[in-house]
Amino acid sequence: MGSTDFPPADPAAVEQAALERAAIDASARGPVLWFLVSATFWLLAGSTFGLLTAIKFTHPDFLGGTLPLSFGPLRMAHLSVVAYGWMSMAGIAVAIWLMCRLSRAELFQPRLLKVACVIWNIGVLAGLSGISHGKGTSVEWLEFPIYAPPFLIAALGIIVAWTVATFAQRRESHIYVSQWYILGALFWMPWLYTVVNFMIFWVPATGVVQAGANWWFAHNVLGLWLSPIGLGAAYYFIPKVIGRPIYSYHLSLVGFWTLALFYSWVGMHHLIGGPIPAWLATASVAGSIMMFIPVIAVAVNHHLTMVGYFRVLRYSPTLRFVVFGSISYTLASLQGSVEALKDVNQVTHFTDYTVGHAHLGVYAFFSMVMFGSAYYIVPRLTGREWASPGLIALHFWACALGVTVYVVALTIGGWFQGLMLNDPNVLFADIVRYLEPYRFARTVGGSLMTCGHVIFAILLALNVLGWSRPALGRRRFTDTKAHETAPVEMPV
């Protein structure tokens, strides 16, 4: 059994199931849209900061040298706003909706989740303001000043409590694998974020423990926060759109529990060669290699579920984005495991290769899955179709081509950059000049992705503000396979 909630065949039961889903969507509408609209706003802001950062790699004097527009603050603003504004808030929106649907329960006290959304936005805004005024911490993935994290932790507390309360009221006895992933993410993230802030800022540890805590968090915020939500969404939407159960529920649980077991060890390979205990780096490398198990389990499960149904990619925007993201998850995870090997690490460390790898995971996987999820969820909350199938297709291709150009350019350029850095006969200035075309390609890729983000924001605004076509009755949203040819999932 997989992450599906297909309606029963009896007509009366079908009608009752449709009414139940309508009530669930109505309860979740406000919080989910608040988080998703906020996430999209921060996506546009983060894209702007990222594009300016990429331009400054090849044109350092662009926009002058004032503090908010210098490379350091722009880069910190880009990473922080995308991580905690776009990705986290989009992930929370999708997690809330999935938990309600799979639990067959209306959202518990939705107004308090709106409060959590406001608190989260205040935290991101406070952090961004601090960075622009030179108060960023310069600790990767934790650049927000120390007064911003308490807002995010408070909001997380509300989100976790109310999502778990919704799960506790479930009317569905079976626990789907998507729920396992979501509950895991909601357990791991508050622990990760609170502990790392104590160890580095609030009650700081000493010496290299801080560096270890930094990379423990930096990797686990992807592997135990974003990845579980992205995988939970993929496990739901792939079977849902094509109208068949996931290939193997038991294999999906193998993927979940091995992820939980091995990923917490990952991250220290970024400190290979540094002043840390050798066993710590070695254990991290071992954990990275063991990640082959959950990654292969997920890849096999998704592929065997899709066998015979790849034609659906032609007309379902949701499936197109989610499948692209699922493939990227496999590639990024396998690449990360190989990158942890010491012989590879000594070439790729401190290079653009690592930047390309990061975007393969956090963007090509997670962001693309979030886009696909939004294309499925939003019409069911607003009762309106998407305004333009052509714009949806343009969004997909702009982002897919953009991230492909970005990742391929930085992967190739970064590898040769590492080889030259390890060669004492190569001048550093020559390496900088060698990388110029690859970094120009990075700017091109970032520009394409930003265009896709603007298109997505326009489509979302048209839908949420009621400027797109209303759906033709409740039956449009019964989530059957036949529905996927209806205008809500318009042929593209």
N, C-alpha and C positions, 0 to 999 in steps of 0.2 A: 504494500500500500504506500502511496506517495503523497506529496503535498497537494492534494486536490480535494475539492468539496463539491463534486458534481451533483446536480440535483437528481432525485429519484425519478423513475420513469412515470409513475402514476400522476395524471394531470392535476389532481387536487394537491398532491404532495409537492409537485413542481410549483404550483401557485403559492403554496405556503412557504416553500423555500425562498421564492422570490421576495415575498413580503418580509421574511426574516432578514434577508440580505439588505433590503432597502432600509429597514430599521437600524441595522448595524452600521451601514454607511452614513445614515443621518446622524448617528451618535458620534461618529469619528470625523465627520466633515470638517468642523471648525478647527480642531487641533492639527489634523493632517494637512489641511490647506495652509494654515498659519506657518507650520514648520516648512512646508515645501516652497511657499512663496518667499519666505525669509531666506531659505537656502539658495533660491535662484537669484535673489538680490546679491547675496554674498558671492555667488558664482561669478556674476558680472564684475563685481569689484575685484575679486581675486584674479580673474582673467586679465583685467586691465593692469594690475600690478605685475603679473607674470609676463605679459607682453612687453611692458616697459623694462623689466629686468632682462629679458632676452635681447632687446635692442641694445641695452647698455653693454652687453658682452662684445658687440662689434663696433658700437659708437659710444664710448664711455662719457663723452661730453654732452650727450643728448639730454635736454631739459636742465642743463646746468648742474651745479653741485650743492644746492640747498639740501638741508638735512632730510626732509621727508621724501625728496625725489632722488636721493643718492642711492647707490646700489644696495648697501647694507639694509637700510629700512625697507626698501621696496621688496627685496628678496624675503625678508622676514614677514612682511605684511602678506605677500603672496602665499607663502606656505601656511601661515597661521589662519588666514581667512578662508582658504580653500579647505583646510583640514577641519576646522571647528565651525566655520560658517556654512560652506556648501556641503561637504561630505557628511559631517556628523548630523546636521539638521535634516538633510535629505534622507539619511539612513534612519533617523528617528521617525520621520513621517511614514516611511515604508514599513518599519517594524511595528508601529502602532496599528496600521491598517491590516497588516497580515495577521497580527495576533488576534484582532477582533474577528476577522473572517474565519480563521482556522479554529478559533475557540467557539464560534457561533454565539458570541456574546457581545452585547452592546458595550461601548466604552464606558468605563467607570469614571464618573465625575469629570467630564471632558473640559469643564471650565478651568480646572486646576492645571490641566496640560497647556492651556493657553497662557496661564500665568508662567508656567515653566518656559514656554517659548519666549515670552517677554524677558524673563530673567536671563535666558541664554543669549538673546540678542544684546542685552546690556553688557554681558560679559565680553562678547566678541567686539562690540563697539569700544568698550573701555580698553581692551587689549590693543586694538588697532590704533586708538588715540595715543596710548603709551608708546607704541613702537614709533609712530610718526614724530613723537617728541624726544626720541633718543633714549627711551627707557626700556627698550627691549632687552631681554636677558641674553641673547645670542646663544642660547642652548637649543639645539635643533629639535623641532617639534614642540618646544616649550618656550617659544619666544615671547609670549605675552608677559607683561610685568606681573609681579607677584600678587597684585590686588585684583587681577582678572579671574584667575582660576576659581576662587570661592563662588563666583556667580555660576560658573559652569557646573561645579560640583553640586550646588544647591538645586539647580535645574535637573541635573541627572538624578538626584534623589527622588524628586517628584515623578519624573518619567518612569524610573524603575518601579517605584511603589505602585503607580497607577496601572502600568502595563501588567505587572504581576497580579494585581487585584483583578484585572479583567480576565487574565488567564485562570485565576482561581474560581471565577464564576462561569467557566466554560460549560456549554451544553454538549460539547463533542467529547466523547470518552477517549477517543484515540488521540495520542500526541504525535503530531506530524513532525517530520525532520526539520522543517522550516522553523517550528516552534523551539526545537532543541537549540538551533543556531541562535535565534533571537534571545532566548533566555540566557544562553551562554554569554552573548555579547553584553547584555544588560547586567550580568553579574561581574564580568571581567573589567569593563571600562571604569566604573567608579573606583574599584580597587586599584587599578593601574594608575589612574590619574591622581588619586589622593595620595597614594604611597610615594609616587615619584616627586610630587611637589613638596612633601615633607622631607624626603631624603636629599633634595637638591637646594630647596629655597627656605622652607619654613623652619625646619630643625635639621640643618644640613649635615650630612655625613662628611667625613674627611677623606682626602686623598683620592685615589683612583676609584673609590666606591661611587663617587658622583658620576664619573664617566660610565661605569658599568650600569648604574641606574638609568642614565640617559638613554643608552642604546637598548637596554632591556625594554624601556617604555617605547622608544621610537619604533622598534620592530613590532612590538606587541599591540600597539595602537592600530596597526594595519592588520596583523594576523588574528587578534582576539577581539577587535572592535568592528572594524570596517569589513573584513573578510567574512565573518559569520553572518552579518546582515546581508551582504551581497550574495553569499551562497544560499542563505535562506530564501531570498527573493528568487534566485534562479531555480531552486528546487520547487518553488510554487508556480512560477509563471511558465516554465517550459512544459510541464504536464498540462497545466490549465489551458494554454493556448491551443495545443495540438489535440487535446481531448483524450489523453490516455494517462494511466498512472505512471509514476516514476518506475524505472526498470527494477530496482531492488531497494526496498526500504532498509533491509539489514545491511546492505553495502553502504547506504547513506549514513547509517549509524557508525559503521567502522570509520568512515571519513570524519565524522564529527568527533568521536572520542580520541582518535589518533591526532587530530588537530589540537585538541585540548591537552593531550599528553606531551606532544613534542614541540609545539610552537613556543611555549613559554621559555624554552632554552635558547631560542634563536636571538641573535642580535649582537652578541659579543664578538662575532667574526669581524665586525667593523673596527675592533680594537686589536686585531692581530698585529704583532710587532710593537705594541704599546706596553707600558709598564703595568701589566695586569698578570695575575697568576696564569701560568701556561695551561693548567687544567681547565680554567674558565673558558678560554678561547677554544680549546679542544672540545669541551662539552658542547659549546655552541655549534661548532662545525658538525659534530655528531647529530645534534638535534636538527640541523638544517638538512642533512642527508636523509634522516628518518622521515622528513616531510614528504619524501617521495610517496609514502604510503597513503596519506589522506588525499594528496593531489591526484594520484592515479585513480583512487577510488571514486573521487568526484568526476574526473574526466570520463571514466568508463561508464558510470551511471548516467551522466548527461548524454553521452554519445549514443548509448544503446536505447535510451528513451527517444531520441530524435530519429533513429533509423527508420526510414520509410516516410518521414514527415518533413524532410528538409525543404520540400516544395512550399511549405507554409511560410518560409522566410520571405517569399516574394510579396506577400500582401500583409503580413503582420508586423507593424513597427515594433511592438513589444518584443516579439520573438527575435527580430533582427538585432536589436540592441542587446538583449540578454544573452543570446548565443555568442555574439561577438565578445561580450564581457566574459563569458564562461571560458571561451577558448583562450582569451588573454590571461585569465587566472592560471590556467594550466601552464602557459608559456612563462609567465612571470615567476611562478613558484619553482618550476624546474630550473629556470635561469638563476634564481636566487640560491637554490641549493648548490649548484655548480660554482657560483660566485663565492660561496663560503669556503671552498677548498683553498688551501694556503697557496698552492702554485698559481691559481687563477687570481686570488685576492691580491697577490703582490703586483699584479699588472693592473687590475681594475680599480684598486683602492685610490682614493683622492682624484678620480678622473670623471669625465662626463659620462662614462659608461654607467656609473652608479645612478646618475640623474635619469638616464634613459630607462634603466631598470625600474626605478621608483615610479616613473610615469606609466610604465606598462602595467604595474600593479594598481596604483591608486586611481589612475584615469581610465586606461583601456579596459580594465576589469570593473572596478567599483563604480566609477561615474557612468559608464555606459549601461550598466545594470540599473542604476538609479533612473536614468533617462527612460529606459524601457519600462520600468515599473510605473513611472509617472504617466506614461502614455496609456497604461491600462487602468490605473487607479482614478485619475482625475475625472474622466467622464462619468464614472459611477458615483462620484461625490457631487458633481455639479449638475448632472442630467443633461449635459451638452456635448455635442460632437466636437472633435478637433476642427479648427477652421480650414485647414488646407493640407491635403495629403502630400502635395508637392513640397511644401515647406518641411514637413516631417522627413521626407526623403532627403531633402537638402541638408537638414540638420544631421541626419545619420552620416551621410557621405562626407560632410565637412569635418565632423569629429573623427570619423574612422580614418579618413585619409590624413587628417592633421596629426593625429597621434601616431600613425604609422610612420609618417615622415620624421616626426620628432624622435621617436624611439630608435628607428633604424639609423638616423644620422648620428645620434649621440652614442649608440652602441658601437658603430664602426669607428667613428672619430675617437671615442673614449678608449677603445682598445689600443689603437696606435699611439694615442697620447700616453697611455701607461707604459708602452714599450719604450717610447722616447724618454720619458721621465726616468726610467731605469738605466738609460744609457748615458754615462757621464760625458760622452763626447758630443752630445746634442745640447745646444744652447737653449735656455728656457724661452728666449725671445723667438727662436725658430719654431718651438712647439706652439706658441701663441699664434703665430702667423699660419701655421699648418691647420689649426683648428678653425680659422675664419669661415671657410665654406660650410663646415659642419654646423657651426653656430648660426650662420645665416639660414641654413635649412631648419634649425631649431626655431628661429623667428617665423619662418614661413609656416611651419607646422602649428605653432602657437597662434598665429593669425587665423588659420583655418578653424582651429578649435574655438577661438573667440567668436568667429562668425556663427558657428553652430550654436554657441551659447546665447547669442543675441536672438537667433531664430527661435530657440526653445523658449526664451523669456517672452517673446512676442506671442507665441502660440498659447503659453500658459496664461498670460494676461487677457487675451481675447476670450479664453474659456472661462476663467474665474470671474471676469467682469460681465459675463453674459452677452458678449458680442459675437458668439458663434452660434450655430444652429442648435436648437433644442433637440433632444433625442425623441424618437417617435414612439414613446410609450415605454413602460417598465420592462417589457420583454427584451428590449435591446440589451439589458444588463443581466441576463440570466447566466452568463459565463459558460455557455456550452460551446462545444467546438463549432457548431453551425454559426454561433454568434460572431465568430472571428471574421466572417466575411461581411459583417454589417458595418455601417459607416463609422461606428465608434473605433473599430480597428480597420480603418479604411484601406483599400488596396493602394499600394504605393508602387 
